[in-house]
Amino acid sequence: MSLFLRTLRSLLVPVSITSFTVVAPLSLSAQSVVVDRGVFGLSIHGDRIGTEEFIIRRAGLGDEAAFISRGVVMRTLDGGTEEFTTLLRVTSTEGTAVGYEFKSSNPVPVEIMLNVSGPRYFSRFISGEGQEEREFRAERDTRIIERQVAHHLYFLRNIRTGSVVHVIEPLSRTDREFLVATQEDEEILLGRNRILARRVIFRSADGDRIVWFDRQGRVLRVEIPTTGYLAVREDLVG
C-alpha cells in the first residue's frame, strides 16, 4: 500500500458511512478542520436515484497542509444498486491532486488507485476482468474530478474565468480539459432558503458542468445537461 493511502486512511478511519462521524486522535483534531460536509440528493432527468455523503478536511500545517475528502455515493440505476467510496487528497495551496482511491462493491467490485510521481500520474484499475495500469500527464493545476461526484468540484472553486484546467476522471480512465466559460451571481432556492450563489460553467468536450458555489466556496448544486444529472445539497435546506 502506498504512503499516500496509509496516511489517508489514518486520517479518515474509522468513518461511519451513514453518519460520517470521524473519530480521530486529539493530536490530529488539533491540526485539522472540516471545511465542508453534507449530503447531495441525486437525480437523472428529474428522477431521484440516490445520495452522495461527503466530508472535506484541511489537515496539516504550512507547506505540508492538504485537503482530504471522502465521499460515499449510493444510487439506483436501471433497477440495479450502485455504491462506491472515494478518497482524494489535494495540495492546500494550488489545489492540485496528489492521490486518489476509488472502491465499489456494486454492481461489480472495482478498485482504483492513482498517485502522482514527478511529471506523471500513475493509475491502477482493478476489476473482475483483471488489472490495468495507465499514466496521465501531471500539470500544476491538474484536478481529479470523478464522474458524477459532486463534492470533487469544490476543488475548482477558485479557478478564474477564461482559465483551462487539466482534469483526470479515474473511473472512465480519461483526462480532458475544463474551460471556465462564465461566472455570475445568481439566487437559488435550497428548501425554504434563498441563497446568493456564484454560478460557474465549465465547458468540456463531453459536455458542460454547471456548478453553484456559495460565498465559502461550498458546492450547492451541480448540473450536467447532456446526461440529465443533478446534485443538490440537502443538508442546507433549513
C-alpha positions as CSV (number, residue, x, y, z in Angstrom):
1,M,0.0,0.0,0.0
2,S,1.3,3.5,-0.9
3,L,2.3,6.1,1.7
4,F,-0.5,8.3,0.5
5,L,-3.1,5.6,1.1
6,R,-1.7,4.7,4.6
7,T,-1.8,8.4,5.5
8,L,-5.2,9.0,4.2
9,R,-6.7,6.0,5.9
10,S,-5.1,7.0,9.2
11,L,-6.8,10.4,8.9
12,L,-10.2,9.2,8.0
13,V,-10.7,5.8,9.5
14,P,-12.9,4.8,11.3
15,V,-15.7,6.6,9.4
16,S,-19.4,5.7,9.7
17,I,-20.8,5.6,6.2
18,T,-24.3,6.6,7.5
19,S,-23.3,9.4,9.8
20,F,-19.8,10.4,8.6
21,T,-18.6,10.9,12.1
22,V,-14.8,10.9,12.0
23,V,-13.0,9.6,15.1
24,A,-9.5,11.0,15.2
25,P,-6.8,11.2,17.8
26,L,-6.6,14.5,19.7
27,S,-3.3,15.5,18.0
28,L,-5.0,15.1,14.6
29,S,-8.1,17.1,15.7
30,A,-5.8,20.0,16.7
31,Q,-4.2,20.1,13.3
32,S,-7.3,19.6,11.0
33,V,-10.5,21.3,10.4
34,V,-13.7,20.4,8.5
35,V,-14.2,22.9,5.7
36,D,-17.4,21.2,4.4
37,R,-19.5,18.2,4.9
38,G,-23.0,17.3,3.8
39,V,-25.4,15.4,1.6
40,F,-26.4,15.8,-2.0
41,G,-29.6,14.4,-3.4
42,L,-29.0,12.9,-6.8
43,S,-31.4,12.7,-9.8
44,I,-31.3,11.9,-13.5
45,H,-33.8,13.6,-15.8
46,G,-35.8,14.5,-12.7
47,D,-36.0,11.0,-11.2
48,R,-34.3,10.6,-7.8
49,I,-31.5,8.0,-7.9
50,G,-29.7,8.3,-4.6
51,T,-27.4,10.3,-2.4
52,E,-23.8,11.4,-2.0
53,E,-22.5,11.9,1.5
54,F,-19.1,13.6,1.9
55,I,-16.6,15.3,4.2
56,I,-13.7,17.6,3.3
57,R,-10.9,18.4,5.8
58,R,-7.9,20.6,5.7
59,A,-5.2,18.7,7.5
60,G,-1.6,19.6,8.5
61,L,0.3,22.9,8.7
62,G,2.3,25.1,6.4
63,D,3.7,23.6,3.2
64,E,2.6,20.1,4.4
65,A,-1.1,21.1,4.6
66,A,-3.5,19.3,2.3
67,F,-7.2,18.9,1.7
68,I,-8.6,15.4,2.2
69,S,-12.0,14.4,1.1
70,R,-14.1,11.3,1.4
71,G,-17.4,10.5,-0.3
72,V,-19.9,7.7,-0.3
73,V,-22.3,7.5,-3.3
74,M,-25.3,5.2,-3.2
75,R,-27.7,5.2,-6.1
76,T,-30.1,3.0,-8.1
77,L,-29.7,3.0,-11.9
78,D,-31.7,0.8,-14.3
79,G,-33.0,-1.2,-11.5
80,G,-29.6,-2.0,-10.1
81,T,-27.9,-0.7,-6.9
82,E,-24.6,1.0,-7.1
83,E,-22.4,2.0,-4.2
84,F,-18.8,3.4,-4.1
85,T,-16.4,5.4,-2.0
86,T,-13.8,7.9,-2.9
87,L,-10.8,9.2,-1.1
88,L,-9.0,12.3,-2.5
89,R,-6.0,14.4,-1.4
90,V,-5.0,17.7,-2.9
91,T,-2.5,20.4,-2.0
92,S,-3.8,23.2,0.1
93,T,-2.1,25.9,-1.9
94,E,-2.6,25.1,-5.6
95,G,-5.5,22.6,-5.2
96,T,-3.5,20.1,-7.3
97,A,-4.5,16.5,-7.0
98,V,-1.9,14.3,-5.1
99,G,-3.6,11.0,-4.8
100,Y,-6.9,9.2,-5.1
101,E,-8.6,5.9,-4.3
102,F,-12.0,4.6,-5.5
103,K,-13.7,1.4,-4.3
104,S,-17.1,-0.1,-5.4
105,S,-18.8,-3.3,-4.4
106,N,-22.0,-3.0,-6.5
107,P,-22.7,-3.8,-9.2
108,V,-19.2,-5.2,-9.6
109,P,-16.1,-4.9,-7.4
110,V,-13.8,-2.2,-8.8
111,E,-10.7,-0.6,-7.1
112,I,-8.7,2.4,-8.5
113,M,-5.5,3.8,-7.0
114,L,-3.9,6.9,-8.5
115,N,-0.8,8.7,-7.4
116,V,1.5,11.4,-8.7
117,S,5.2,10.9,-9.2
118,G,7.2,13.7,-10.9
119,P,5.6,14.7,-14.2
120,R,3.1,11.8,-14.4
121,Y,0.1,10.3,-12.6
122,F,0.1,6.5,-12.3
123,S,-3.2,4.7,-12.2
124,R,-4.0,1.1,-11.3
125,F,-7.5,-0.1,-12.2
126,I,-8.5,-3.5,-10.7
127,S,-11.8,-5.3,-11.6
128,G,-13.0,-8.8,-12.2
129,E,-11.5,-8.6,-15.7
130,G,-8.0,-8.1,-14.3
131,Q,-5.7,-5.2,-13.7
132,E,-4.9,-2.3,-15.9
133,E,-2.2,0.4,-15.4
134,R,-2.2,3.7,-17.1
135,E,-0.3,7.0,-17.0
136,F,-1.6,10.6,-17.2
137,R,0.4,13.8,-17.6
138,A,0.7,15.9,-14.4
139,E,0.4,19.6,-14.6
140,R,0.5,22.3,-11.9
141,D,-3.3,22.7,-12.0
142,T,-4.4,19.1,-12.5
143,R,-7.6,18.2,-10.7
144,I,-9.2,14.8,-10.1
145,I,-13.0,15.1,-10.7
146,E,-14.6,11.7,-10.7
147,R,-17.6,11.1,-12.9
148,Q,-20.8,12.4,-11.3
149,V,-19.2,13.0,-7.9
150,A,-20.4,16.5,-6.9
151,H,-18.2,17.4,-4.0
152,H,-15.0,17.0,-6.0
153,L,-16.0,20.2,-7.8
154,Y,-15.1,22.0,-4.6
155,F,-11.5,22.0,-5.8
156,L,-12.4,24.1,-8.8
157,R,-13.9,26.9,-6.7
158,N,-11.0,29.4,-7.2
159,I,-10.4,29.0,-10.9
160,R,-10.7,32.2,-12.8
161,T,-12.8,32.9,-15.9
162,G,-11.0,32.0,-19.1
163,S,-8.7,29.5,-17.4
164,V,-8.2,26.0,-18.7
165,V,-7.8,23.2,-16.2
166,H,-6.5,19.7,-16.8
167,V,-8.9,17.1,-15.3
168,I,-8.5,13.4,-14.7
169,E,-11.6,11.2,-14.5
170,P,-10.2,7.9,-13.0
171,L,-13.2,5.6,-13.4
172,S,-13.5,6.3,-17.1
173,R,-9.7,6.2,-17.4
174,T,-9.7,9.5,-19.3
175,D,-8.4,13.0,-19.0
176,R,-9.8,16.2,-20.5
177,E,-9.7,20.0,-20.2
178,F,-12.3,22.2,-18.5
179,L,-12.6,25.8,-19.7
180,V,-14.1,28.2,-17.1
181,A,-16.5,29.9,-19.5
182,T,-18.7,32.2,-17.4
183,Q,-19.2,33.2,-13.7
184,E,-22.1,35.2,-12.4
185,D,-24.1,35.7,-9.2
186,E,-27.5,34.1,-9.0
187,E,-30.0,33.5,-6.3
188,I,-31.1,29.9,-5.9
189,L,-33.6,28.1,-3.6
190,L,-32.5,25.3,-1.3
191,G,-35.6,24.1,0.5
192,R,-37.0,27.3,2.1
193,N,-33.7,29.1,1.9
194,R,-32.8,31.6,-0.8
195,I,-29.1,31.7,-1.2
196,L,-26.9,34.0,-3.3
197,A,-24.6,31.7,-5.2
198,R,-21.9,32.0,-7.8
199,R,-22.9,30.1,-11.0
200,V,-19.9,28.8,-13.0
201,I,-20.0,27.0,-16.3
202,F,-17.1,24.6,-17.0
203,R,-17.0,23.7,-20.7
204,S,-15.6,20.3,-21.8
205,A,-15.6,18.2,-24.9
206,D,-18.0,15.7,-23.3
207,G,-20.5,18.4,-22.1
208,D,-20.8,21.3,-19.7
209,R,-20.7,21.2,-15.9
210,I,-22.8,23.9,-14.3
211,V,-21.8,24.5,-10.6
212,W,-23.3,26.8,-8.0
213,F,-20.9,27.8,-5.2
214,D,-21.7,29.8,-2.0
215,R,-19.5,32.5,-0.6
216,Q,-17.4,30.0,1.3
217,G,-16.7,28.0,-1.9
218,R,-19.0,25.1,-0.9
219,V,-20.8,23.3,-3.8
220,L,-24.5,23.8,-3.6
221,R,-25.7,22.4,-6.9
222,V,-24.3,20.6,-9.9
223,E,-25.9,20.1,-13.3
224,I,-24.6,18.1,-16.3
225,P,-27.2,18.9,-19.0
226,T,-26.0,16.3,-21.5
227,T,-26.8,13.4,-19.1
228,G,-29.6,15.0,-17.1
229,Y,-27.5,14.6,-13.9
230,L,-28.4,16.9,-11.0
231,A,-26.9,17.0,-7.5
232,V,-28.5,19.4,-4.9
233,R,-27.4,19.9,-1.3
234,E,-30.0,18.5,1.2
235,D,-28.2,19.4,4.4
236,L,-28.6,23.2,3.9
237,V,-32.3,23.3,3.2
238,G,-33.5,24.7,6.6
